[in-house]
Amino acid sequence: MSQFRALAIVHQDDAGPGVFTDAFVNAGIRLDQWMVSAGADPPADPASYDAVAAFGGAMHADEDERHPWLGEEKRILARLLDAGTPLLGVCLGSQLLAEAAGAEVRRARAPEIGWHEVVLEPAATGDPVLGSLPQRFTAFGWHSYETTLPPGATALAHSDICLQAYRAGDSAWGIQFHAEVSPADLERWTVNYEEDPDAVAIGLDPEALGRRNAEEIGRWNDIGRTLCGSFCDFVRGRLSPA
């Protein structure tokens, strides 16, 4: 049997698959990466992959004029969604997937930058991906935008600020929190926080955040690997012969 293949759509160097890579490797799924923002062609037709995951980035989902590739990525995600390809969107990737599914992406009433509480919705019980997580957990986020729930989608988690996870159809998931972030990427985001005007505006304290990161990241990475491992199990189960 040929090896399962997944495509990671990446928007910047320090916002790739992170610890999700471990889950794909452990599941025996080859993970190709496509830096879509660089203007390069994908390694192969995205429709040829068994699963596709789209990750985060400093750009916003409504900046199509500034980043023309955003429109093409949304069109690709819409086609994959229609085809039933297993999809996983993270932060910006979740917003792009939601917009492709018919949702509105807009500025949230407040940024979520740092650690915050996320609560699963009742519908998450038994969900193939989110059902593997605790009912309440402390998550890391770095975003100023939110998405409404796509038409016909199922809300799976929320924070005090916004929708944190959803399932569109039966094979596509979006998560607003950064379950994938590696310790190295998290350190870069924190050290370079001044590159984000919203982080500056809320008065982010990089030293305090760095201390909290050190306390939380090991536990958080375990949750991230569990979440992505459940997604990989779904992919394998959906595509493997009965």
Buried (B, 14 or more C-beta within 10 A) or exposed (E): EEEBBBBBBBBBEBBBBBBBBBBBEEBEBBBBBBBBBEEEEBEEEBEEBBBBBBBBBBBBBBEBEEBEBBEEBBEBBBEBBEEEBBBBBBBBBBBBBBBBBBBEBBEBEEBBBBBBEBBBBEBBEEBBBBEBBEEEBBBBBBBBBBBBBBEEBBBBBBBEBBBBBBBBBEBBBBBBBBBBBBBEBBBBBBEEBEEBEBBEEBEBEBEEBEEBBEEBBEEBBEBBBBBBBBBBBBBBEBEEEE
